Amino acid sequence: MRIARTVGMVMAGGMAMALAACASVVGSTESEVQIRTNPDNAHCDLSGYEGFAASVETPAAISIPNVAAPVTVTCRAPGFRPTSYTLNASADGWIWGNSALFLASGGGVAILGALVDESRAAGKSYAEEVHYQLSPDRPRPVRARSRDGGTDLNLQAR
């Protein structure tokens, strides 16, 4: 009876250890993101944490490490203003495995798993597809008054 109990405890501990860092084991530490722009064929530069940098022509699929979040995406196209966006990674479903394990195990193993997942940015992901709208680069009328208080000036700003 004692042997069976010891074997059961060892198996339960092994299972808990196997489930620790479940997002790292089951999930991915990077996300495949489809980047689209209006207009198509824009050149987008991506930069993020830990030195992540990449360039793509849209539409494009790119694999982005989750630890790079937040990622700045700056897109340019002829006849359009350069436009920047921020791409953030958010928690995915696997991160909740550590919460369930925390409740089941009393905490010790789950905290280890959460630390491993956080260090690898597992349990986070980017949106599968992002669509960025670029604004046309056309002159905008600006109304100004001269310093002497006289004439109104009509100018074109870019």
C-alpha angles and dihedrals in degrees: 000000000000092000092052090050092049091048089049092051092048091050092048090049091048091051091049090051090048091051094046110105088017092165089057092048100042104021131057132252092219137046132219107228127188109213118201130175138188105253103038120229094046118153110236126191117200125199131172149152122317092028098296111165133161141155128213140174111228136281091043142146116221135176111230124190111239090226089065092073127159095045121189113217116196116185129192132184131169110271093017133094117252105260129196129203135178119234113201130190116225133193116283128202097272093068089069089064089077090053092053090046090049090057094043098046102035093250113286101098093036092056089053090049093049091050092051092047093048094049090053095038088236113155091045130093142173125238111280091232134020127187120200125195116212119206119232114253102229130141115273121208115245123193115209137169123224118247093248088063092243127104127026112235123215110208136173117229127195 
